[in-house]
């Protein structure tokens, strides 16, 4: 009888372990994600026979005193959900980081949706259970090391930061590369951007970004070190000053996502736009005239005169343009769009 009891207990433990492992496999279309006991993610995709992402990497983290604690998985949950993205399945992973001063807890939620195959929506919450306040400097989500392809270049990319350099947003990644992709102000009149980064090879690609309905001051850094076959991507929030996380208090990240795709970035960007529509960011339909070519007066730069503009209009019309644009210099200041009375002394009548 004792042997039978031991056998039943043993098989129950094996079945429980298998069930836990099965509940840790997040599947979304061609994308499969596994979470191990160290809260590390392994990502595979049936879009390619060659690994796209380096396995078993820390996906999320919180920065405290310049360090990101490691977490151990303690339990998981799997449940059906229905929200702004539609019907889906949420996988909730609970982890803890223990040291001599107490514990830091993490709740990582990865959700797949029927409407968005190949995509996982993510959010993390960190709770201070150490018994004392913590000084938090920021957090990181969607950390991946994307594996390059052959032949050179190993990657092409879309990186959506706006800076005074007016650099290309679509370009190949060289052997040594770093770009912060900060979505805040990068100059007196340059900043923001499109908070999504795409890296792709000839066979497949990966996109990461956030799904907040309003702009957020985050970075989406991309780094490729010399000689390495991978490029690192992530979504990073750096606080302007450390935030005090009291004992028992929690800090939540923004809602982020990662997506696998075929081809270049344009399909992934369209997919991203559809995700944004779910949170209320809906692009208006453009009128037909919006697609007409336009002549821009920036050739005369900020100190243009009315005579220069009016004098050019006959040639503009001759070339078939229906629109003329005063690009810059008509206003009194950046962000203040009242007319400059030195250039337009009669105000709206001159305009």
Sine and cosine of phi, psi and omega as CSV:
sin_phi,cos_phi,sin_psi,cos_psi,sin_omega,cos_omega
0.00,0.00,-0.66,0.75,0.01,-1.00
-0.88,0.48,-0.65,0.76,0.02,-1.00
-0.88,0.48,-0.64,0.77,0.00,-1.00
-0.90,0.43,-0.70,0.72,0.03,-1.00
-0.87,0.49,-0.73,0.68,0.01,-1.00
-0.87,0.49,-0.64,0.76,0.01,-1.00
-0.90,0.44,-0.68,0.73,0.01,-1.00
-0.90,0.44,-0.70,0.71,0.02,-1.00
-0.88,0.48,-0.68,0.73,0.00,-1.00
-0.89,0.46,-0.74,0.68,0.02,-1.00
-0.90,0.43,-0.59,0.81,0.03,-1.00
-0.89,0.46,-0.67,0.74,0.01,-1.00
-0.90,0.45,-0.66,0.75,0.02,-1.00
-0.90,0.43,-0.68,0.74,0.01,-1.00
-0.91,0.41,-0.64,0.77,0.03,-1.00
-0.89,0.45,-0.69,0.72,0.02,-1.00
-0.89,0.46,-0.66,0.75,0.02,-1.00
-0.90,0.43,-0.65,0.76,0.02,-1.00
-0.89,0.46,-0.67,0.74,0.02,-1.00
-0.88,0.48,-0.69,0.72,0.02,-1.00
-0.89,0.46,-0.64,0.76,0.00,-1.00
-0.91,0.41,-0.61,0.79,0.00,-1.00
-0.96,0.30,-0.19,0.98,0.02,-1.00
-1.00,-0.07,0.08,1.00,0.00,-1.00
-0.99,-0.17,0.94,-0.33,0.01,-1.00
-1.00,-0.07,0.86,-0.51,-0.03,-1.00
-0.88,-0.47,0.76,-0.65,0.05,-1.00
-0.60,-0.80,0.99,-0.16,-0.03,-1.00
0.85,0.53,-0.85,-0.53,-0.02,-1.00
-0.99,0.11,0.10,1.00,-0.08,-1.00
-0.93,-0.36,0.72,-0.69,0.08,-1.00
-0.75,-0.66,0.74,-0.68,-0.04,-1.00
-0.83,-0.56,0.75,-0.66,0.09,-1.00
-0.89,-0.46,0.66,-0.76,0.01,-1.00
-0.91,-0.42,0.81,-0.58,-0.06,-1.00
-1.00,-0.09,-0.08,-1.00,-0.07,-1.00
-0.92,0.40,-0.27,0.96,0.05,-1.00
-0.99,-0.15,0.31,0.95,-0.01,-1.00
0.87,0.50,0.43,0.90,0.04,-1.00
-1.00,-0.10,0.54,-0.84,-0.06,-1.00
-0.97,-0.25,0.65,-0.76,0.21,-0.98
-0.89,-0.45,0.78,-0.63,-0.07,-1.00
-0.88,-0.47,0.78,-0.62,0.09,-1.00
-0.77,-0.64,0.38,-0.93,0.02,-1.00
-0.58,-0.82,0.63,-0.78,0.04,-1.00
-0.99,0.16,0.03,1.00,0.04,-1.00
-0.94,0.35,-0.36,0.93,-0.05,-1.00
-0.55,-0.83,0.48,-0.88,0.07,-1.00
-0.99,0.10,-0.22,0.98,-0.02,-1.00
-0.98,-0.19,0.73,-0.69,-0.01,-1.00
-0.80,0.61,0.71,-0.71,-0.01,-1.00
-0.99,-0.11,-0.56,0.83,-0.08,-1.00
-0.79,-0.61,0.69,-0.72,0.08,-1.00
-0.88,0.47,0.72,-0.69,-0.16,-0.99
-0.98,0.22,0.33,-0.94,0.16,-0.99
0.77,0.63,0.90,0.44,0.03,-1.00
-0.89,-0.46,0.51,-0.86,0.07,-1.00
-0.91,0.42,0.83,-0.56,-0.10,-0.99
-1.00,-0.03,-0.61,0.79,-0.08,-1.00
-0.71,-0.70,0.37,-0.93,0.01,-1.00
-0.18,-0.98,0.32,-0.95,0.04,-1.00
-0.83,-0.55,0.69,-0.72,-0.11,-0.99
-0.99,-0.14,0.89,-0.45,-0.02,-1.00
-0.78,-0.63,0.88,-0.47,-0.01,-1.00
0.80,0.60,0.66,0.75,0.05,-1.00
0.97,0.22,0.09,1.00,-0.03,-1.00
-0.83,-0.56,0.51,-0.86,0.11,-0.99
-0.93,-0.36,0.95,-0.32,-0.02,-1.00
-0.88,0.47,0.53,-0.85,0.11,-0.99
-1.00,0.02,0.56,-0.83,-0.04,-1.00
-0.90,-0.44,0.49,-0.87,0.12,-0.99
-0.92,-0.38,0.69,-0.73,-0.01,-1.00
-0.96,0.29,0.76,-0.65,0.00,-1.00
-0.92,-0.39,-0.50,0.86,0.07,-1.00
-0.25,-0.97,0.27,-0.96,-0.01,-1.00
-0.72,-0.70,0.38,-0.93,0.11,-0.99
-0.72,-0.70,0.50,-0.87,0.08,-1.00
-0.70,-0.72,0.79,-0.62,-0.07,-1.00
-0.48,-0.88,0.47,-0.88,0.08,-1.00
-0.98,0.21,0.62,-0.78,0.02,-1.00
-0.72,-0.69,0.36,-0.93,0.13,-0.99
-0.56,-0.83,0.90,-0.44,-0.05,-1.00
-0.57,-0.82,-0.41,-0.91,-0.09,-1.00
-0.88,0.47,-0.40,0.91,0.01,-1.00
-1.00,0.02,-0.06,1.00,0.01,-1.00
0.97,-0.26,-0.34,-0.94,0.00,-1.00
-0.99,0.17,0.62,-0.79,-0.01,-1.00
-0.26,-0.97,-0.15,-0.99,0.01,-1.00
-0.79,-0.62,0.82,-0.57,0.01,-1.00
-0.98,-0.20,0.73,-0.69,0.09,-1.00
-0.92,-0.39,0.87,-0.50,-0.06,-1.00
-0.93,-0.36,0.83,-0.56,-0.04,-1.00
-0.91,-0.41,0.84,-0.55,-0.01,-1.00
-0.97,-0.26,0.80,-0.60,0.00,-1.00
-0.75,-0.66,0.28,-0.96,0.06,-1.00
-0.60,-0.80,0.52,-0.85,0.06,-1.00
-0.88,-0.48,0.89,-0.45,-0.08,-1.00
-0.93,-0.38,0.69,-0.72,0.17,-0.99
-0.62,-0.78,-0.14,-0.99,-0.08,-1.00
-0.91,0.41,-0.31,0.95,-0.04,-1.00
-0.99,-0.14,-0.05,1.00,0.01,-1.00
0.73,-0.68,-0.38,-0.92,-0.11,-0.99
-0.84,-0.55,0.53,-0.85,0.20,-0.98
-0.89,-0.46,0.76,-0.65,-0.09,-1.00
-0.95,-0.31,0.56,-0.83,0.08,-1.00
-0.78,-0.62,0.67,-0.74,0.14,-0.99
-0.86,-0.51,0.95,-0.31,-0.04,-1.00
-0.95,-0.30,0.84,-0.55,-0.01,-1.00
-0.92,-0.40,0.84,-0.54,0.06,-1.00
-0.88,-0.47,0.83,-0.56,-0.10,-0.99
-0.82,-0.58,0.75,-0.66,0.11,-0.99
-0.96,-0.29,0.57,-0.82,-0.07,-1.00
-0.82,-0.57,0.60,-0.80,-0.01,-1.00
-0.87,0.49,-0.59,0.81,-0.07,-1.00
-0.97,0.25,-0.33,0.94,-0.12,-0.99
-0.80,-0.60,0.94,0.34,0.02,-1.00
-0.90,0.43,0.53,-0.85,-0.02,-1.00
0.99,0.14,0.17,0.99,-0.08,-1.00
-0.76,-0.65,0.64,-0.77,0.15,-0.99
-0.82,-0.57,0.79,-0.62,0.07,-1.00
-1.00,-0.09,0.71,-0.71,-0.16,-0.99
-0.76,-0.65,0.52,-0.86,0.17,-0.99
-0.42,-0.91,0.56,-0.83,0.03,-1.00
-0.80,-0.60,0.52,-0.85,0.12,-0.99
-0.78,-0.63,0.73,-0.68,-0.01,-1.00
-0.90,-0.43,0.76,-0.65,-0.04,-1.00
-0.88,-0.47,0.73,-0.68,0.02,-1.00
-1.00,0.09,0.93,-0.36,0.07,-1.00
-0.86,-0.52,0.53,0.85,-0.07,-1.00
-1.00,0.06,-0.30,0.95,-0.07,-1.00
1.00,-0.04,0.02,1.00,0.00,-1.00
-0.52,-0.86,0.38,-0.92,0.03,-1.00
-0.90,0.44,0.49,-0.87,0.07,-1.00
-0.85,-0.52,0.55,-0.83,0.05,-1.00
-0.98,-0.18,0.95,-0.32,-0.10,-0.99
-0.98,-0.20,0.77,-0.63,-0.06,-1.00
-0.99,-0.17,-0.25,0.97,0.01,-1.00
0.32,-0.95,-0.14,-0.99,0.04,-1.00
-0.54,-0.84,0.27,-0.96,0.00,-1.00
-0.71,-0.71,0.64,-0.77,0.09,-1.00
-0.72,-0.69,0.29,-0.96,0.14,-0.99
0.82,0.57,0.72,0.69,0.03,-1.00
-1.00,0.10,0.86,-0.51,0.01,-1.00
-0.66,-0.75,0.53,-0.85,0.20,-0.98
-0.95,-0.30,0.97,-0.26,-0.05,-1.00
-1.00,0.08,0.74,-0.67,-0.07,-1.00
-1.00,0.05,0.75,-0.66,-0.04,-1.00
-0.96,0.27,0.24,-0.97,-0.01,-1.00
-0.91,-0.41,-0.09,-1.00,0.03,-1.00
-0.82,-0.58,0.48,-0.88,-0.14,0.99
-0.99,0.17,-0.15,-0.99,0.03,-1.00
-0.92,0.40,0.55,-0.83,-0.02,1.00
-0.97,0.26,0.44,-0.90,-0.04,-1.00
-0.93,0.37,-0.50,0.87,-0.03,-1.00
-0.63,-0.78,0.46,-0.89,0.40,-0.92
-0.93,-0.37,0.34,-0.94,-0.10,-1.00
-0.55,-0.84,0.42,-0.91,0.28,-0.96
-0.90,-0.44,0.83,-0.55,0.03,-1.00
-0.71,-0.70,0.88,-0.48,-0.30,-0.96
-0.99,-0.15,0.45,0.89,0.00,-1.00
-0.97,0.26,0.45,-0.89,0.07,-1.00
-0.92,-0.40,0.87,-0.50,0.01,-1.00
-0.66,-0.75,0.18,-0.98,0.01,-1.00
-0.90,0.44,-0.36,0.93,0.01,-1.00
-0.93,0.36,-0.35,0.94,-0.02,-1.00
0.78,0.63,0.68,0.73,-0.02,-1.00
-0.95,0.32,0.32,-0.95,0.06,-1.00
-0.86,0.50,0.52,-0.85,0.10,-1.00
-1.00,-0.06,-0.32,0.95,0.01,-1.00
-0.85,-0.52,0.85,-0.52,-0.08,-1.00
-0.26,-0.97,0.35,-0.94,0.09,-1.00
-0.97,0.24,0.48,-0.88,0.03,-1.00
-1.00,0.02,0.86,-0.52,0.06,-1.00
-0.96,0.27,0.06,-1.00,-0.08,-1.00
-0.89,0.45,-0.60,0.80,0.06,-1.00
-0.87,-0.49,0.85,-0.53,-0.12,-0.99
-0.38,-0.93,0.62,-0.78,0.20,-0.98
-0.51,-0.86,0.71,-0.70,0.11,-0.99
-0.57,-0.82,0.78,-0.63,-0.12,-0.99
-0.97,0.25,-0.57,0.82,-0.03,-1.00
0.82,0.57,0.80,0.61,0.03,-1.00
-0.97,0.23,0.75,-0.67,-0.07,-1.00
-1.00,-0.07,0.15,0.99,0.12,-0.99
-1.00,-0.10,-0.35,-0.94,-0.01,-1.00
-0.96,0.27,0.80,-0.60,0.03,-1.00
-0.93,-0.36,0.19,0.98,0.00,-1.00
0.04,-1.00,0.03,-1.00,-0.04,-1.00
-0.90,0.43,-0.50,0.87,0.01,-1.00
-0.67,-0.74,0.44,0.90,0.07,-1.00
-0.73,-0.68,0.67,-0.74,0.03,-1.00
0.17,-0.98,0.04,-1.00,-0.05,-1.00
0.96,0.27,-0.49,-0.87,-0.01,-1.00
0.66,-0.76,-0.35,-0.94,0.00,-1.00
-0.93,-0.38,0.93,-0.37,-0.15,-0.99
-0.98,0.18,0.88,0.47,0.11,-0.99
-0.57,-0.82,0.64,-0.77,0.10,-1.00
-0.85,-0.53,0.73,-0.68,0.03,-1.00
-0.87,-0.50,0.75,-0.66,0.18,-0.98
-0.84,-0.54,0.78,-0.63,0.00,-1.00
-0.63,-0.78,0.46,-0.89,0.10,-1.00
-0.94,-0.34,-0.11,-0.99,0.03,-1.00
-0.90,0.43,-0.49,0.87,-0.12,-0.99
-0.98,-0.18,-0.48,0.88,-0.08,-1.00
-0.22,-0.98,0.22,-0.97,0.00,-1.00
-0.53,-0.85,0.21,-0.98,0.02,-1.00
-0.75,-0.66,0.68,-0.73,0.07,-1.00
-0.85,-0.53,0.61,-0.79,0.12,-0.99
-0.73,-0.68,0.45,-0.89,0.03,-1.00
0.00,-1.00,-0.09,-1.00,0.07,-1.00
-0.89,-0.45,0.35,-0.94,-0.11,-0.99
-0.86,-0.51,0.51,0.86,0.07,-1.00
-0.95,0.30,0.58,-0.82,-0.06,-1.00
-0.97,0.24,-0.13,0.99,0.04,-1.00
-0.76,-0.65,0.37,-0.93,0.01,-1.00
-0.86,0.51,0.57,-0.82,0.04,-1.00
-0.76,-0.65,0.55,-0.84,-0.01,-1.00
-1.00,0.08,0.98,0.21,0.04,-1.00
-0.85,-0.53,0.19,-0.98,0.10,-0.99
-0.87,-0.49,0.48,-0.88,0.10,-0.99
-0.81,-0.58,0.94,0.34,-0.13,-0.99
-0.92,0.39,0.54,-0.84,0.10,-0.99
-0.79,-0.61,0.78,-0.62,-0.02,-1.00
-0.70,-0.71,0.76,-0.65,0.09,-1.00
-0.79,-0.61,0.90,-0.43,0.00,-1.00
-1.00,0.01,0.52,-0.85,-0.08,-1.00
-0.82,0.57,0.77,-0.64,0.07,-1.00
0.99,0.13,-0.25,0.97,0.00,-1.00
-0.99,0.13,0.48,-0.88,-0.04,-1.00
-1.00,-0.05,-0.01,1.00,-0.04,-1.00
-0.87,-0.49,0.39,-0.92,0.14,-0.99
-0.83,-0.56,0.73,-0.68,-0.06,-1.00
-1.00,-0.03,0.70,-0.72,0.08,-1.00
-0.77,-0.64,0.38,-0.93,0.02,-1.00
-0.13,-0.99,0.13,-0.99,0.16,-0.99
-0.88,-0.47,0.85,-0.53,-0.16,-0.99
-0.81,-0.58,0.74,-0.68,0.14,-0.99
-0.92,-0.38,0.88,-0.47,0.07,-1.00
-0.94,-0.34,0.86,-0.52,0.02,-1.00
-0.96,0.28,0.59,-0.81,0.04,-1.00
-0.88,0.48,-0.59,0.81,0.09,-1.00
-0.64,-0.77,0.50,-0.86,-0.01,-1.00
-0.81,0.59,0.64,-0.77,0.01,-1.00
-0.98,-0.19,0.76,-0.64,0.01,-1.00
-0.99,0.14,0.87,-0.50,0.07,-1.00
-0.97,-0.22,0.97,-0.26,-0.06,-1.00
-0.93,0.37,0.34,-0.94,0.05,-1.00
-0.87,0.50,0.78,-0.62,-0.03,-1.00
1.00,0.00,-0.19,0.98,-0.01,-1.00
-1.00,0.05,0.35,-0.94,-0.02,-1.00
-0.83,-0.56,0.45,-0.89,0.07,-1.00
-0.80,-0.60,0.79,-0.61,-0.01,-1.00
-0.96,-0.28,0.60,-0.80,0.12,-0.99
-0.99,0.14,0.14,-0.99,0.17,-0.99
-0.95,0.32,0.26,-0.97,0.11,-0.99
-0.98,0.21,0.83,-0.56,-0.02,-1.00
-0.85,-0.52,0.02,-1.00,0.04,-1.00
-0.44,-0.90,0.34,-0.94,0.23,-0.97
-0.67,-0.74,0.49,-0.87,-0.21,-0.98
-0.53,-0.85,0.71,-0.70,0.10,-0.99
-0.98,-0.21,0.55,-0.84,-0.10,-0.99
-0.44,-0.90,0.28,-0.96,0.12,-0.99
-0.97,-0.26,0.42,-0.91,0.06,-1.00
0.99,0.14,-0.34,-0.94,-0.03,-1.00
-1.00,0.05,-0.27,-0.96,-0.15,-0.99
-0.98,0.21,-0.26,0.97,-0.19,-0.98
-0.93,0.37,-0.61,0.79,0.09,-1.00
-0.91,0.42,-0.64,0.77,0.03,-1.00
-0.91,0.42,-0.62,0.78,0.03,-1.00
-0.92,0.39,-0.62,0.79,0.07,-1.00
-0.90,0.43,-0.65,0.76,0.05,-1.00
-0.88,0.48,-0.68,0.73,0.03,-1.00
-0.88,0.48,-0.68,0.73,0.03,-1.00
-0.88,0.48,-0.61,0.79,0.03,-1.00
-0.92,0.39,-0.59,0.81,0.09,-1.00
-0.90,0.43,-0.68,0.73,0.00,-1.00
-0.90,0.44,-0.57,0.82,0.03,-1.00
-0.86,0.52,-0.52,0.85,0.00,-1.00
-0.92,0.40,-0.47,0.88,0.01,-1.00
-0.99,-0.17,0.20,0.98,0.13,-0.99
0.98,-0.18,0.04,1.00,0.03,-1.00
-1.00,-0.06,1.00,-0.03,-0.11,-0.99
-0.94,-0.35,0.84,-0.54,0.03,-1.00
-0.97,0.24,0.76,-0.65,0.04,-1.00
-0.94,0.34,0.45,-0.89,0.09,-1.00
-0.94,0.33,0.77,-0.64,0.00,-1.00
-0.97,0.23,0.64,-0.76,0.09,-1.00
-0.95,0.31,0.44,-0.90,-0.02,-1.00
-0.80,0.60,-0.61,0.79,-0.02,-1.00
-0.89,0.45,-0.36,0.93,-0.01,-1.00
-0.91,0.41,-0.33,0.94,-0.02,-1.00
-1.00,-0.08,0.02,1.00,0.05,-1.00
-0.96,0.28,0.55,-0.84,0.09,-1.00
-0.92,0.39,0.47,-0.88,-0.03,-1.00
-0.73,-0.69,0.55,-0.84,0.14,-0.99
-1.00,-0.05,0.75,-0.66,-0.04,-1.00
-0.94,-0.33,0.73,-0.68,-0.08,-1.00
-0.99,0.14,0.14,0.99,-0.04,-1.00
-0.89,0.46,-0.32,0.95,0.07,-1.00
-0.83,0.56,-0.47,0.88,0.06,-1.00
-1.00,-0.03,-0.01,1.00,0.04,-1.00
0.83,0.55,-0.34,-0.94,-0.19,-0.98
-0.96,0.28,-0.37,0.93,-0.08,-1.00
-0.98,-0.17,0.55,0.83,0.02,-1.00
-0.89,0.45,0.31,-0.95,0.12,-0.99
-0.89,-0.45,0.37,-0.93,0.05,-1.00
-0.86,0.51,-0.64,0.77,-0.02,-1.00
-0.88,0.48,-0.63,0.78,0.02,-1.00
-0.89,0.46,-0.68,0.73,-0.03,-1.00
-0.92,0.40,-0.80,0.61,-0.05,-1.00
-0.89,0.45,-0.59,0.81,0.00,-1.00
-0.92,0.38,-0.39,0.92,-0.02,-1.00
-1.00,0.03,-0.35,0.94,-0.11,-0.99
-0.86,0.52,-0.61,0.79,0.05,-1.00
-0.85,0.53,-0.66,0.75,0.02,-1.00
-0.93,0.38,-0.62,0.79,0.05,-1.00
-0.86,0.52,-0.71,0.71,-0.01,-1.00
-0.92,0.38,-0.65,0.76,0.01,-1.00
-0.86,0.51,-0.58,0.81,-0.01,-1.00
-0.98,0.19,-0.08,1.00,0.09,-1.00
1.00,-0.06,0.13,0.99,0.04,-1.00
-0.97,0.24,0.67,-0.74,0.04,-1.00
-0.98,-0.18,-0.28,0.96,-0.06,-1.00
-0.85,-0.52,0.60,-0.80,0.16,-0.99
-0.79,-0.62,0.67,-0.74,-0.09,-1.00
-0.84,-0.54,0.77,-0.64,0.21,-0.98
-1.00,0.04,0.97,-0.23,-0.20,-0.98
-0.94,0.34,-0.74,0.67,-0.14,-0.99
-0.32,-0.95,0.45,-0.89,0.05,-1.00
0.97,-0.23,-0.16,0.99,0.04,-1.00
-0.99,0.17,-0.32,0.95,-0.12,-0.99
-0.99,-0.13,0.26,-0.97,-0.05,-1.00
-0.99,0.14,-0.37,0.93,-0.01,-1.00
-0.24,-0.97,0.34,-0.94,0.11,-0.99
-0.87,0.49,0.82,-0.58,0.00,-1.00
1.00,0.06,-0.15,0.99,0.05,-1.00
-0.85,-0.53,0.96,-0.29,-0.25,-0.97
-0.99,-0.11,0.28,0.96,0.13,-0.99
-0.91,0.41,0.52,-0.86,-0.06,-1.00
-0.93,0.37,0.61,-0.79,0.09,-1.00
-0.96,0.27,0.91,-0.41,-0.08,-1.00
-0.96,0.29,-0.29,0.96,0.12,-0.99
-0.92,0.40,-0.56,0.83,-0.03,-1.00
-1.00,-0.07,-0.49,0.87,-0.02,-1.00
-0.79,-0.62,0.97,0.26,-0.10,-0.99
-0.87,0.50,-0.48,0.88,0.01,-1.00
-0.99,-0.12,0.25,0.97,0.10,-1.00
0.90,0.43,-0.77,-0.64,-0.09,-1.00
-0.88,0.48,-0.52,0.85,0.00,-1.00
-0.89,0.46,-0.65,0.76,0.05,-1.00
-0.92,0.38,-0.62,0.79,0.01,-1.00
-0.91,0.42,0.00,0.00,0.00,0.00
